[in-house]
Amino acid sequence: EPNAEDTAPDSGSLTQVSVGARNFNLRGAKTVAHRFEQAGTVTITATRSGQAPVSWQVRVLDTQLPEEIWVLQNTLRYFELSHSQADPMLTFDAGQGLRLGAREELSPTQYRMPIYPEQGGRYGIAARLWENGPIADVTTVQVTNLSDAIQNGSNSTTTTVSSDFPGMWIVRVPMVVTELPPGGKVVITIFRAGVTFLDGSTVKTLTAADFADGITHLEFLFPAGMEGGYCHHIDVFDAANQFLGRR
């Protein structure tokens, strides 16, 4: 229980010594809640009636995570942060379905963490004051889901003899893309010699308008008799043309 001195009418205020200073004075015996506006180390000097002042240092942590991060399912991406964005003493954890690797130091003022999304959807990464402690900030991770029939070995791929292109087969493949970033694009590049799209090109760019409920079809020209198989790779970019990943 408090003694007589604890219940003395001390103010219990925490005040900054001067504008811009990194030290504060605490007066009185009361418990004081205080919000520090800037990260870093501050010094607090406590003065209590009839006792000598006592000083100690407090580490103030801060975080300003980006509001949203876009990644591609089943591809490795890195979540990069500067010390000014998120104090390195913070700990991080991610929602189920999103694996977050150990922190890697890039420089004295910057670090990164690998992100590996196991499935498409929306997830969160929380910055905590300590492991399983209070959450300081949260960022949203949007995972673009991408698959096609050739990649998945689906029997929905169709092959027909082409009357317009003698000696060629047309291979029609469904492709599914969901959670595409607004303004983003999908670039399909054929890398197998002798294979093209129907217009003879080897690169095709698609936007959200090219998908109906997340589904579109790709049509390839294969030389007759050529064995089927994976002949292309698919790159996903956001509205700022930032590369999100390749499948």
Salt bridges, closest charged atoms under 4 A:
ASP6 OD1 - ARG48 NH2 2.09
GLU37 OE2 - ARG35 NE 3.93
ASP87 OD2 - ARG59 NH2 3.08
ASP93 OD2 - ARG128 NE 2.55
GLU104 OE1 - ARG112 NE 2.92
GLU105 OE2 - ARG103 NE 3.72
GLU118 OE2 - ARG99 NE 2.72
ASP148 OD2 - HIS232 NE2 3.27
GLU219 OE2 - ARG172 NE 3.37
ASP235 OD2 - HIS233 ND1 3.77
ASP235 OD1 - ARG246 NE 2.61
